[in-house]
Amino acid sequence: LPTPKRTATGSIHPYWPRDLLIPTYVANNKSMSEILAFLFSISGVFLLFTWVLTGQTGTKRSPGTLRRLAVCWFAVCGFIHGVIEGWFSLYYDIIPGDQSFLSQLCEYLTPKEITVTAWLWGPFSFWAVYAFLTNKSYRFVLQLIISVGQLYGVVLYFFTEHRDGYAHSELGHPVYFWFYYVFMNVLWVVIPMVLIVDSWRHLTVSQLNFDNAMTAKTKKN
């Protein structure tokens, strides 16, 4: 971990940039392993619960494994965007000194378009879960909108962080750079790109079928 930096009030914090002043900062009473265990445990519960739901949709044809995993992805995104980032957007001013689990977790976040992701992609992700579980006709439109928004947000974050010289982490640090910055954000590049292609394919087929039906109807008339 980085060497703690003493703030104006005499307290210390372990975050970047190293000269950042956080007068209200109070050291976490939970370890990083406890915080990460909390994050992955709750995410796992959302994933498992959604996986079970996707297998009990009551439709004539059960969704395939990849489709079920995509719906689980949206459930986890709903939790991360809506709950964690939502908490950050509401309580960002008291988080440095707050000892609640969510506040301690949020101390590892940066404000990368948090308000947008929390209040748009959070509810939209849960809406997408509902749409796929109930086979709504607009489900792939939702998937496309959310995925494009997520991809745009993370690409913008990567660009701005690079432009700022990686001021919010130590370049090459195994935890703060490779895990938090690279790995945890690359997921929101790779998976949305796959889902964008998937949405494109389904929407193209739907439009083609509609066009063919309209052509046949015109010829019949």
N, C-alpha and C positions, 0 to 999 in steps of 0.2 A: 504494500500500500504506500501511497505518497507520504512524504513528510508533512505533518500537520502545519497549517499556517495560522499564526496568531492574528486575531481580529482586533479591531479598534477597542473592543471592550475587554480584551485579555483572553477571551475564549479561543479555542482553536478549531479548525475544520480541515478536512482532508481533501477538499475539492479544488478543481480548476475553474478559472485561472487562479494561480497561486496567490495573487495579490487581491483576490476578491474579498471585500469586506461584508461580513454577515453578522451584524451586531446582535441579532436575536438567536444565533445558532446555539443549539444544545446538542451534545453528542448523543447519538442513538443508544438506547439501552438494549437494542437487539443487534445481534451479529449479522454480518452480510449473509452467512449461510442460512440463518433463520428467516431473513427477509426473502431470500431467493426460494427457500422451501415453501414459504407462504404463497409466493407468486405462482410457482409451478404447481402447487397442490390445488389451488383454486382453479387455475386454468385447466388442470386435469379433470376436475369435477365437472366443469362446463363441457369439456370435450366428451367425457364418458356419458353424461346425461343426454347430450345431443345425439351421440352415436346410438344410444338406446332408442331415442325418439324416432330417428330416421329409419329404424328397422320396424317401427310400428305405425307407419303412416296410413295403413288401411287401403292403399291403392292397389290396383290390379297387378302392377309391375313394381316390384321393390327397387329402389334406386341402387345403382352399383356402388362398389366400395369407394371409388374416386369421388362420386357425387356426394356420398355420405361424409367423406373427409372434408369436402369443400364446405358443406353445411356446418360441420364442426369448427372449421376455421372461422366462419362468420360468428359463431357463438363465442369463441375465445376472443375474437376482435371486439365484439360487443362489450365483453367484460373489460378488456384492456382500455379501449377507447372511452367507453361510457362510464366505467366505475373508477379506474385508476387515474386516467387523464382527466376525467370529469372532476374528481377530487382535487387534482392539481389546479385546475382552472378556477375552482371555487375558493380554495384555501391556500393559494400560493404564498400569500403574505404572512401566514402563521406557520407554514410547514417547517421552516428551519428550527423552530423551538418547540414544535409539537411532538409528542411521543406516541401518538396512535400509530398502528401498524401501517395504515395507508400513507400517512405523512412520512414515516421513515422510509417506505418504499419509494415515495415520490421524490425524495432527496436525490435519487439517482437519475431522475429525469432532467431533460433540458426542455425549454419552452417551445420546441419545434412545432409551431402551428398547433399547439395543444388545444386551443379553444375550438378550432375548426374540427380537428379529429374527434374531440370529445363530444361536441354537440351536433355534429352531422354524422360522422361515420360510426359512432357508437349506436345511436338509435337505428340508423340505416342497417347496420349489421344484424341487429335483432329482428328488424323487419324482414331482412333477407332470409333469416332462419325460418320465420313464420311463412314466408312466401314459398319456400321450397317444401316445407312440411305439408302445406295445403295445396301445392301444385298451382299456384297463381300464375296467370298468363304473363305477368310482368316480371317474373322472378329473374330472368336473365338480363333484363334491363337494369334491375337493381344491382345485380352482380357486376355488370359493366361499370355503372356509375361509381360504386364503392371502390372497385379495384383501380379504376383510373385515378380517383381521388387519393387513394393510399399511395399509389406509385408516384404521383405528382408530389405529394407531401414529402416522401422520403428522399426523392431525387433532389428536391429543393433543399432539404436538410443537409444532405451530403455536400451539395454545392456551397451553401453558405458556411458550413463548418470548414470546408477546404479553403474558402476565401479568407476566413478569419484565422487561418493558420492552426487549426485544431486547438483553439484556445481552451476548450472545455474538456480536454483529456490530454494525456501524455502520449504522444505519437509512439506506437509500438508497444505500449503497456499491455500485458496479457489480459487484464481484467477490464480496465477502463476504455482501452482502445479496441482490442480484438473481440472482446465479448460484448460489452455494452454498445460500443459504437458500430463495429462492423457486423458481427453475427446477428445481434438482436434487430438490426435495421435491414440487413440484406434479406431477411425473411419477407419483409414488406416490399421487396423488389421482385424476387423470384415468384412467389405465390400469386400476387396480383397479376403479373405478366401472363402466367399460365391461365388464370381465370379470365383475363381479357380475351385471349385467343379462344378460350372455350365459349365465352359469350358471343364473340364474333361469329363463330361457327354455327351456334344454335340460332342466332338472330338472322343470319344469312339464309339458312335453310327455311326458316319460317317465312321470310319475305319471298323467297323463291316459290314456296308452296302457295302463298297468297297470290302472287303474280300469275302462276299457272292456272289457279282457280278462276281468277278474273278473266284471263284470256279465253279459257274454255267457256265461261259464261257468255262472253261477248260473241264468240263464234256461234254459240247455240242460239242466241237471240237474232 
